[in-house]
Amino acid sequence: MSLGRECEGVITTLLHLAEGRLVRVSGPLTVSVVDGQVLVLGAIFSRGSSFHVDEFKSYGVKALVDSSLKIYMSPGASVEEPQSGEEPLDLWVSRIDDVMRRGCSSLAVMGPTDAGKSSVAALAANRALLRGLRTGVVDADIGQADIGPPAFVSASIVEKPILSLRELRPLYQRFVGSISPQRFERRVAAALVESVLRLRAEEGVDFIVVDTDGWVQGVNAVEYKLEALRLSGIESIVVMGDRELYRLVDRMYGRYGCGVVYLPSPAQRRIRDRGARRILRSRQYRAVLSGSRPRRISMSDVSVQGSCLFAGTPLTPMELQEIGRILGVKVLAASVTGDALVAVVAEKPRGNSVARLESLYERQQVYLVEKGSVKGVLAAVVDERGREHPALVDDIDFATNTITLYTPFEGEVRGIVFGNVRLNEDYVEVGRPSRCLL
């Protein structure tokens, strides 16, 4: 039964829920508990408390006692009463609680995109908090990161009930450099393992929750996650909304720790298309990088990773002139490795000049980088302790071998790691990922 409606402005609805009654609320809306006590994602909200549901989220709300709620609904919001069996909140709570009752001190959540992984991760964190456990969360979903910016694996401590991992601030983070784990499995796995171990060793957490990415098609997609989870000592895995995936994970991990648990996805849930996910990533980039100050750094003073250009042997001025003659454009910088030639050009070459260059360097893959395309490349600066901080490239002066980038980090920079993501001035991803974006 629909209890809410769309409208042009914010409307207020007073909803009375008898004990045990359950509704599903979809944002954007804010709920204030006028009287009683409700359960949302494993957290308890009592009289005088409130919670917000953003436009891309949807939660089950269950009255633990007779309760009254005041709901402030923006356009697009709704409140619906699910049919019998449609709402899995009670089952989610029961099975997560059972993992904790068995003495397990960690769990990871796996499943396809929009299966409810981050919601169950938040629920598990809330249930651990209710038990008085110091709780840490590792966000290893680099394509739809909640705690830190996309392309980073981030870790945080949960200090109060949450409905979204976006409410958490990163305690530390590792740069993967891509919003897709494919071809970056090694970096994701290393960052996940390190984050879990640091939460235990440095923060003394009692319980750890790991949220993983939605790439689960094929054995390799599953196996790289399971290997990282096993090496970091994760004791239980929750698989969301995919029975075939559950059977595969159970065969691979079911005899470790507390085993593998299956949870259904809600029948009524918000499905985010590519556009919506892109908007969410843009918000995360903006939240982290807006307001950053420019830093001008000599490339000779830092270690560099993630760049084909700076990894190679620089070509001589004479070689640059020869490549420029072949391409018919000015070549600002170039380097060569065993399998790649990377050249930075002032403008796009015309005709079949690139083919002529490829025939000359037949043992290398040729990558041409236009000077203007270096602006907006997502990167990380590395401090003296090896910790990584988000950064955005503004310009590289190849004549002086200096880089200007924007970063919120103000300390000493010992290294720079370049990614394969590029953003425009509105923090929206542009272009296609490339092995040698820079």
Secondary structure, 3 states (H helix, E strand, C coil): CECCCCCCCCEEEEEEECCCCEEEEECCEEEEEEECEEEECCEEEECCCEEEECCCCEEEEEECCCEEEEEEECCCCEEECCCCCCCCHHHHHHHHHHHHHCCCCEEEEECCCCCCHHHHHHHHHHHHHHCCCCEEEEECCHHHCCCCCCCEEEEEEECCCCCCHHHCCCCEEEECCCCCCCCCHHHHHHHHHHHHHHHHHHHCCCEEEEECCCCCCCHHHHHHHHHHHHHCCCCEEEEECCHHHHHHHHHHHCCCCCEEEEECCCCCCCCCCHHHHHHHHHHHHHHHHCCCEEEEEEHHHCEEECCHHHHCEECCHHHHHHHHHHHCCCEEEEEECCCEEEEEECCCCCCCHHHHHHHHCCCCEEEEEEHHHHCCEEEEEECCCCCEEEEEEEEEECCCCEEEEEECCCCCCCEEEEEEEEECCCCCECCCCCCCCC
